[in-house]
Amino acid sequence: AILMKSGAVYLVYSRFTGGGADHDTAELRGGILDLKTGRLAGQKILFQSKNALNQMSASIEKLSNGDWGMVWIRKKSKITDDIYFSRSADEGKTWSKPVMVNKSEKYPYDVINNDRLRQFASGRLAAPVCIYPGRWHKTPAELAMFYSDDGGKNWKLSQRVRLLKENMIRPQKMNAGSKKVWAEVCKWWGYQEPGVEELADGRILMYCRTSNGYMYQAFSNEGGLTCGPLKPPSDIVTCMGPQSIRRLPGSNRLMCVFNDHRDWRFGVINPATGMDWNWRTPLSIAVSDNNAASWKVLGNIEDATHNYCYTSILF
């Protein structure tokens, strides 16, 4: 979603035309969102492709010159996909010819979430990805950032980052049953779906979901081209669901939307509620006023009656 000059909200979403899974057919649609009814006015199909399965994970960012930039995934098969970028100078009425972001790379499967495209103060465009050098889920993932310094015409890949076993910490609340789950987690290296955000001090924060009981994060002093080690902030205890982080406009404060599991026991079904550890619920808010050195959980904004994930933040 993006805020228009009129104050209206423009929304892009995936509309399924067959099924409802990641690799079922879907088209991207855009329109003006009515915040009271949830309806879209003036809907139109964007970037049609006869060869695509799903088109999904759209991110829209307002660029420094006022244009809109958009990144999305075009899935070609269950193990291959492409990432595209386009820009609009007239608030979504027309879009430039899509540019393939991952054209120079040989990796068959790149994962990027919605609301992940960012433009840094330097003008650099950043699209954080999880890449799989080998077959899907058969080799450890690597996190990286596709970036463009010419307004999206050409894209390069940053240095890749891996989660090292020596930087993993055990969840705080475990029982005998979850120790086996933890052992399997340490073999699987279940980390993916990264995001990036520019901090008030100019560094770049990279964060990601994991199956290890925490969000993990790393920092870059080089505009995201290289990153330090991925480590977990002990304040963000969460399931294997994605987080969304934005810096409040004109502020040093970071806001993190996530699923708070501080009161849950890792890896098991809660007998009181019947809820599995990996249920993406409740929907919670945390903030950081020290550039992600630590986080303070403010509470829940949605209760545990539903799953909540793949959120977007719009101020």
Disulfide bonds with the S-S distance in Angstrom:
none
